[in-house]
Amino acid sequence: MSTEETALLLRIAQDGEADARQQAQVLLLWGQGLTADEIAANLNVPVEQVHQSIQIYTQQGKDIFPTTLVDRFEEAIASDEIERKDSTASRKLRTPGVLADDPMSEAGRKVLRFHFERMLMHEPGTRLGEDIEALHDMRVATRRMRAAFRIFGSFFKPQLINPFLKGLRRTGRALGQVRDLDVFMEKANHYLEKSAEEDQGALDPLLETWRQQRQAMREEMLRYLDGRRYKQFVADFGEFLATEGAGAKRVKSLRPVAYKVYQVAPTLLYKRYGVIRGYDTVLVEAQLETLHALRIDVKRFRYLLEFLQEALGRKAKDVIRECVTVQDHLGDLNDSDVACQMLIDFLEAWRVEEQRERIEINGVTRYLVSKQSELRFLVDTFPKTWERFTQSKVRRNLALAISEL
């Protein structure tokens, strides 16, 4: 797929009509090498529709879209302003560019700048609210920046970076409340898709309550994004990230001190890995709180690997992949646990409502039983996932990745 085709599809995916947007999203993922099944799963569309879109596009090219739409976006792309924006967007798709010889402060600045740009890139879609993945990606960017500060923060002056950490926490909270409900509503709808036709309305009381809560939280989120505090945070943080050396602690050259990536990274990586392997002795009959803590520690180890990936050996990718497997399992487990508590809270609130007699609630109770069964299954099957992560192959790959520094 040519650069021109990709640019046009990006514009349609962002600003076209609903049907055209979805077709463009399918084709962009296809252009990235995803299979039809992977595209269908990503976009929650039938796989037959994916095959049809790809087949028609290979035959007709851009003519599958309305001529007026294509002409409008091609004119925009031709302008200098849009070319500048597309150039910026293409830079955002690249990796942070951390090098082994970078000072840790500047490596951190690269990582922070990379994810800051991604946060801003997904803000328009988050505001629009039509694609829940835009909000997800914006929230992930804030989480990665907070993780980056935990890793690189000690190489900056605390008084200069603390305001940025506070800004990230506020932004993460504003986004997180809406995103959490998006996840739970999406999983509830997947549950309904597998239910009998006569049960399709079984969760209507629950989903309506969640929709109302989400709308209130979304309005609160938009007020925050439109507010002076957020705009000031973005302006100040952007200036800090664009200024090399800003806020970095001075390195005293007369004393031996580890301050470059290749000097600091091995200790950081093995320390994080050691924290994770410390769970070996407590995972038998572990409580949910322990598994949730492990999820967070695995996520932080993965982020560290990702931040430093370009400076490490190629085996880092294999270790990251194993981290993702553990994190996904524990993430689903955490979602099931939180969903169970939310359902219990909903049922308790319904119990004390004066008009509860008029509401059919049995479907929500059945859904709670289903989520509790799912939670138990995920707990029972986790040891197998953990066994794979603790294989000697993972340790060997980690050592090989570090040896390239």
SEVEX-559380 format. One line per field, with one value per residue (C-alpha): residue number from 1; x, y, z negated. Coordinates in nm, 3 decimals. Layout:
N
num: [NUM, ...];
xx: [X, ...];
yy: [Y, ...];
zz: [Z, ...];
This chain:
405
num: [1, 2, 3, 4, 5, 6, 7, 8, 9, 10, 11, 12, 13, 14, 15, 16, 17, 18, 19, 20, 21, 22, 23, 24, 25, 26, 27, 28, 29, 30, 31, 32, 33, 34, 35, 36, 37, 38, 39, 40, 41, 42, 43, 44, 45, 46, 47, 48, 49, 50, 51, 52, 53, 54, 55, 56, 57, 58, 59, 60, 61, 62, 63, 64, 65, 66, 67, 68, 69, 70, 71, 72, 73, 74, 75, 76, 77, 78, 79, 80, 81, 82, 83, 84, 85, 86, 87, 88, 89, 90, 91, 92, 93, 94, 95, 96, 97, 98, 99, 100, 101, 102, 103, 104, 105, 106, 107, 108, 109, 110, 111, 112, 113, 114, 115, 116, 117, 118, 119, 120, 121, 122, 123, 124, 125, 126, 127, 128, 129, 130, 131, 132, 133, 134, 135, 136, 137, 138, 139, 140, 141, 142, 143, 144, 145, 146, 147, 148, 149, 150, 151, 152, 153, 154, 155, 156, 157, 158, 159, 160, 161, 162, 163, 164, 165, 166, 167, 168, 169, 170, 171, 172, 173, 174, 175, 176, 177, 178, 179, 180, 181, 182, 183, 184, 185, 186, 187, 188, 189, 190, 191, 192, 193, 194, 195, 196, 197, 198, 199, 200, 201, 202, 203, 204, 205, 206, 207, 208, 209, 210, 211, 212, 213, 214, 215, 216, 217, 218, 219, 220, 221, 222, 223, 224, 225, 226, 227, 228, 229, 230, 231, 232, 233, 234, 235, 236, 237, 238, 239, 240, 241, 242, 243, 244, 245, 246, 247, 248, 249, 250, 251, 252, 253, 254, 255, 256, 257, 258, 259, 260, 261, 262, 263, 264, 265, 266, 267, 268, 269, 270, 271, 272, 273, 274, 275, 276, 277, 278, 279, 280, 281, 282, 283, 284, 285, 286, 287, 288, 289, 290, 291, 292, 293, 294, 295, 296, 297, 298, 299, 300, 301, 302, 303, 304, 305, 306, 307, 308, 309, 310, 311, 312, 313, 314, 315, 316, 317, 318, 319, 320, 321, 322, 323, 324, 325, 326, 327, 328, 329, 330, 331, 332, 333, 334, 335, 336, 337, 338, 339, 340, 341, 342, 343, 344, 345, 346, 347, 348, 349, 350, 351, 352, 353, 354, 355, 356, 357, 358, 359, 360, 361, 362, 363, 364, 365, 366, 367, 368, 369, 370, 371, 372, 373, 374, 375, 376, 377, 378, 379, 380, 381, 382, 383, 384, 385, 386, 387, 388, 389, 390, 391, 392, 393, 394, 395, 396, 397, 398, 399, 400, 401, 402, 403, 404, 405];
xx: [0.000, 0.150, 0.208, -0.063, -0.316, -0.235, -0.268, -0.609, -0.732, -0.612, -0.813, -1.124, -1.083, -1.066, -1.319, -1.531, -1.889, -1.950, -1.950, -1.650, -1.462, -1.509, -1.398, -1.090, -1.004, -1.030, -0.798, -0.544, -0.516, -0.492, -0.211, -0.029, -0.031, -0.314, -0.521, -0.893, -0.970, -0.745, -0.906, -1.255, -1.163, -1.001, -1.296, -1.573, -1.711, -1.798, -1.501, -1.705, -1.737, -1.358, -1.300, -1.552, -1.394, -1.046, -1.165, -1.350, -1.057, -0.808, -1.037, -1.146, -0.895, -1.012, -1.319, -1.498, -1.542, -1.771, -1.595, -1.680, -1.522, -1.203, -1.172, -1.216, -0.949, -0.704, -0.722, -0.656, -0.363, -0.213, -0.197, 0.121, -0.055, -0.189, 0.148, 0.306, 0.051, 0.094, 0.470, 0.420, 0.183, 0.435, 0.698, 0.461, 0.434, 0.806, 0.969, 1.111, 1.469, 1.648, 2.018, 2.254, 2.479, 2.194, 2.197, 1.903, 1.745, 1.741, 1.631, 1.341, 1.265, 1.251, 1.012, 0.793, 0.782, 0.687, 0.390, 0.294, 0.256, 0.045, -0.175, -0.238, -0.287, -0.575, -0.736, -0.963, -1.104, -1.149, -1.345, -1.560, -1.642, -1.736, -1.445, -1.380, -1.028, -0.923, -0.996, -0.819, -0.506, -0.503, -0.532, -0.256, -0.028, -0.082, -0.011, 0.310, 0.426, 0.362, 0.558, 0.838, 0.859, 0.896, 1.194, 1.361, 1.232, 1.533, 1.749, 1.543, 1.498, 1.186, 1.051, 1.042, 0.875, 0.623, 0.369, 0.380, 0.318, 0.016, -0.112, -0.078, -0.260, -0.549, -0.570, -0.554, -0.837, -1.056, -1.007, -1.007, -1.361, -1.509, -1.274, -1.353, -1.724, -1.648, -1.471, -1.749, -2.023, -1.832, -1.788, -2.153, -2.253, -2.023, -2.198, -2.536, -2.415, -2.364, -2.700, -3.028, -3.244, -3.508, -3.237, -3.109, -3.277, -3.169, -2.910, -3.110, -3.146, -2.775, -2.663, -2.897, -2.754, -2.400, -2.487, -2.615, -2.306, -2.079, -2.252, -2.208, -1.841, -1.785, -1.927, -1.695, -1.401, -1.479, -1.502, -1.156, -1.011, -1.165, -1.044, -0.759, -0.567, -0.538, -0.445, -0.174, -0.042, -0.017, 0.158, 0.410, 0.479, 0.522, 0.778, 0.968, 0.984, 1.099, 1.389, 1.696, 1.851, 1.553, 1.512, 1.792, 2.017, 2.379, 2.629, 2.946, 3.220, 3.489, 3.309, 3.228, 2.852, 2.620, 2.395, 2.384, 2.142, 2.402, 2.529, 2.193, 1.964, 2.107, 2.051, 1.702, 1.596, 1.724, 1.580, 1.234, 1.264, 1.367, 1.058, 0.838, 1.013, 0.968, 0.604, 0.715, 0.681, 0.340, 0.136, 0.015, -0.334, -0.265, -0.539, -0.677, -0.496, -0.165, -0.248, -0.348, -0.017, 0.168, -0.018, 0.109, 0.467, 0.465, 0.327, 0.604, 0.869, 0.718, 0.710, 1.077, 1.165, 0.960, 1.112, 1.466, 1.393, 1.597, 1.907, 1.864, 1.923, 1.653, 1.563, 1.395, 1.093, 1.059, 1.063, 0.807, 0.584, 0.594, 0.511, 0.210, 0.080, 0.095, -0.040, -0.335, -0.430, -0.410, -0.582, -0.882, -0.880, -0.881, -1.162, -1.372, -1.312, -1.404, -1.709, -1.830, -1.808, -1.989, -2.267, -2.299, -2.322, -2.587, -2.796, -2.767, -2.876, -3.167, -3.267, -3.324, -3.497, -3.866, -3.966, -3.765, -4.083, -4.124, -3.774, -3.677, -3.339, -3.279, -3.063, -2.817, -2.797, -2.719, -2.453, -2.295, -2.282, -2.118, -1.854, -1.783, -1.730, -1.503, -1.303, -1.259, -1.148, -0.887, -0.753, -0.736, -0.558, -0.306, -0.041, 0.005, 0.061, 0.305, 0.493, 0.561, 0.689, 0.931, 1.099, 1.476, 1.422, 1.280, 1.580, 1.817, 1.646, 1.656, 2.030, 2.092, 1.895, 2.094, 2.425, 2.385, 2.409];
yy: [0.000, 0.333, 0.632, 0.823, 0.541, 0.517, 0.894, 0.891, 0.597, 0.763, 1.076, 0.872, 0.661, 0.979, 1.210, 1.012, 0.895, 0.591, 0.323, 0.475, 0.506, 0.139, 0.033, 0.251, 0.105, -0.247, -0.158, 0.016, -0.290, -0.510, -0.288, -0.345, -0.721, -0.832, -1.133, -1.107, -1.283, -1.042, -0.741, -0.871, -0.919, -0.574, -0.389, -0.620, -0.677, -1.002, -1.163, -1.194, -0.815, -0.784, -1.022, -0.832, -0.491, -0.618, -0.790, -0.484, -0.255, -0.474, -0.452, -0.087, 0.092, 0.426, 0.415, 0.212, 0.542, 0.826, 1.050, 1.367, 1.221, 1.118, 1.454, 1.647, 1.454, 1.444, 1.822, 1.847, 1.608, 1.812, 2.125, 2.211, 2.217, 1.864, 1.740, 1.885, 1.712, 1.381, 1.410, 1.460, 1.164, 0.941, 1.040, 0.941, 0.590, 0.532, 0.406, 0.646, 0.610, 0.530, 0.452, 0.264, 0.569, 0.809, 0.968, 0.825, 1.169, 1.212, 0.852, 0.928, 1.248, 1.049, 0.795, 1.061, 1.267, 0.962, 0.876, 1.241, 1.276, 0.962, 1.098, 1.413, 1.216, 1.020, 1.318, 1.419, 1.067, 1.055, 1.379, 1.258, 0.936, 0.725, 0.480, 0.355, 0.252, 0.618, 0.666, 0.338, 0.446, 0.790, 0.637, 0.384, 0.671, 0.842, 0.515, 0.460, 0.812, 0.756, 0.430, 0.619, 0.867, 0.578, 0.455, 0.777, 1.022, 0.993, 1.149, 1.470, 1.739, 1.642, 1.995, 2.030, 1.700, 1.669, 1.903, 1.686, 1.372, 1.538, 1.638, 1.282, 1.143, 1.388, 1.306, 0.933, 0.953, 1.155, 0.901, 0.589, 0.612, 0.621, 0.356, 0.108, 0.125, 0.087, -0.241, -0.376, -0.278, -0.435, -0.762, -0.764, -0.725, -1.012, -1.223, -1.133, -1.224, -1.581, -1.594, -1.726, -1.484, -1.466, -1.353, -1.060, -0.808, -0.980, -0.713, -0.407, -0.267, -0.308, -0.165, 0.131, 0.211, 0.183, 0.401, 0.674, 0.651, 0.656, 0.962, 1.150, 1.048, 1.138, 1.486, 1.523, 1.404, 1.658, 1.938, 1.841, 1.827, 2.168, 2.317, 2.558, 2.315, 2.047, 2.299, 2.447, 2.100, 2.013, 2.340, 2.318, 1.947, 1.987, 2.264, 2.054, 1.754, 1.964, 2.119, 1.895, 1.897, 2.067, 1.953, 1.695, 1.650, 1.748, 1.466, 1.526, 1.428, 1.386, 1.088, 0.752, 0.748, 0.532, 0.764, 0.626, 0.362, 0.090, 0.149, 0.160, -0.069, -0.411, -0.343, -0.201, -0.496, -0.767, -0.588, -0.576, -0.936, -1.036, -0.869, -1.074, -1.403, -1.328, -1.431, -1.792, -1.872, -1.710, -1.807, -2.139, -2.061, -1.692, -1.443, -1.221, -0.923, -1.103, -1.180, -0.819, -0.702, -0.944, -0.802, -0.454, -0.571, -0.765, -0.459, -0.238, -0.490, -0.503, -0.123, -0.105, -0.356, -0.165, 0.170, 0.034, -0.211, -0.032, -0.035, -0.401, -0.713, -0.854, -1.121, -0.845, -0.889, -1.251, -1.153, -0.879, -1.134, -1.359, -1.062, -0.982, -1.339, -1.316, -0.962, -1.050, -1.346, -1.143, -0.848, -1.062, -1.198, -0.848, -0.737, -1.036, -0.961, -0.593, -0.681, -0.922, -0.647, -0.400, -0.652, -0.721, -0.345, -0.311, -0.594, -0.449, -0.107, -0.268, -0.453, -0.130, 0.051, 0.113, 0.019, -0.303, -0.513, -0.372, -0.469, -0.816, -0.872, -1.246, -1.191, -0.981, -1.252, -1.511, -1.282, -1.251, -1.632, -1.643, -1.385, -1.568, -1.891, -1.704, -1.566, -1.911, -2.053, -1.779, -1.836, -2.213, -2.188, -1.922, -2.166, -2.299, -1.945, -1.876, -2.199, -2.087, -1.748, -1.903, -2.128, -2.099, -1.980, -1.652, -1.595, -1.680, -1.439, -1.165, -1.222, -1.216, -0.892, -0.725, -0.852, -0.627, -0.309];
zz: [0.000, 0.108, -0.119, 0.069, 0.020, -0.349, -0.395, -0.225, -0.431, -0.751, -0.669, -0.588, -0.902, -1.111, -0.945, -0.695, -0.733, -0.957, -0.683, -0.507, -0.837, -0.911, -0.563, -0.589, -0.932, -0.787, -0.500, -0.722, -0.945, -0.636, -0.509, -0.839, -0.775, -1.004, -0.899, -0.829, -1.159, -1.353, -1.182, -1.258, -1.624, -1.648, -1.495, -1.617, -1.266, -1.081, -0.912, -0.591, -0.583, -0.616, -0.325, -0.112, -0.183, -0.096, 0.221, 0.350, 0.264, 0.452, 0.755, 0.741, 0.517, 0.378, 0.604, 0.336, 0.150, 0.266, 0.518, 0.326, 0.012, 0.193, 0.371, 0.047, -0.141, 0.149, 0.171, -0.202, -0.182, 0.099, -0.115, -0.302, -0.638, -0.608, -0.481, -0.794, -1.016, -0.837, -0.880, -1.252, -1.267, -1.092, -1.347, -1.624, -1.484, -1.531, -1.849, -2.111, -1.982, -2.309, -2.258, -2.489, -2.528, -2.614, -2.960, -3.152, -3.176, -2.798, -2.742, -2.973, -2.785, -2.459, -2.607, -2.765, -2.445, -2.238, -2.460, -2.514, -2.137, -2.128, -2.407, -2.206, -1.885, -2.043, -2.218, -1.924, -1.899, -2.275, -2.268, -1.978, -2.160, -1.857, -1.884, -2.238, -2.135, -2.105, -2.476, -2.553, -2.363, -2.523, -2.869, -2.794, -2.693, -3.030, -3.212, -3.021, -3.102, -3.471, -3.446, -3.269, -3.554, -3.802, -3.598, -3.489, -3.751, -3.983, -3.708, -3.715, -3.979, -4.179, -4.212, -3.833, -3.744, -4.029, -3.862, -3.548, -3.752, -3.912, -3.570, -3.444, -3.747, -3.700, -3.330, -3.395, -3.649, -3.413, -3.134, -3.351, -3.485, -3.136, -2.999, -3.277, -3.198, -2.826, -2.905, -3.125, -2.880, -2.591, -2.780, -2.884, -2.519, -2.420, -2.685, -2.532, -2.183, -2.302, -2.484, -2.348, -2.151, -2.423, -2.671, -2.465, -2.695, -3.015, -3.103, -2.997, -3.354, -3.417, -3.081, -3.113, -3.457, -3.322, -3.020, -3.249, -3.469, -3.163, -3.022, -3.349, -3.368, -3.003, -3.061, -3.359, -3.145, -2.872, -3.128, -3.247, -2.894, -2.818, -3.143, -3.205, -3.427, -3.155, -2.886, -3.108, -3.187, -2.816, -2.734, -3.020, -2.975, -2.600, -2.653, -2.910, -2.676, -2.382, -2.577, -2.598, -2.943, -3.110, -3.470, -3.453, -3.754, -3.697, -3.672, -3.877, -3.636, -3.905, -4.062, -3.903, -3.857, -3.649, -3.454, -3.098, -2.972, -2.925, -3.281, -3.457, -3.257, -3.360, -3.729, -3.666, -3.454, -3.686, -3.989, -3.829, -3.716, -4.068, -4.213, -3.980, -4.055, -4.424, -4.373, -4.313, -4.682, -4.738, -4.431, -4.570, -4.703, -4.638, -4.721, -4.445, -4.595, -4.539, -4.177, -4.119, -4.265, -4.038, -3.737, -3.820, -3.869, -3.540, -3.364, -3.503, -3.395, -3.047, -3.020, -3.119, -2.846, -2.591, -2.684, -2.641, -2.360, -2.091, -2.309, -2.404, -2.196, -1.972, -2.231, -2.432, -2.204, -2.316, -2.683, -2.618, -2.446, -2.753, -2.976, -2.759, -2.797, -3.178, -3.182, -2.956, -3.174, -3.493, -3.326, -3.233, -3.587, -3.731, -3.498, -3.605, -3.972, -3.935, -3.724, -3.994, -4.255, -4.028, -3.967, -4.339, -4.402, -4.130, -4.275, -4.625, -4.500, -4.318, -4.634, -4.824, -4.534, -4.600, -4.243, -4.218, -4.171, -3.818, -3.700, -3.574, -3.736, -3.699, -3.390, -3.591, -3.857, -3.589, -3.449, -3.795, -3.821, -3.477, -3.576, -3.901, -3.704, -3.465, -3.756, -3.907, -3.571, -3.528, -3.879, -3.825, -3.489, -3.586, -3.719, -3.365, -3.234, -3.517, -3.451, -3.096, -3.213, -3.461, -3.206, -3.168, -2.810, -2.937, -3.167, -2.885, -2.646, -2.908, -2.958, -2.581, -2.546, -2.824, -2.687, -2.381, -2.591];
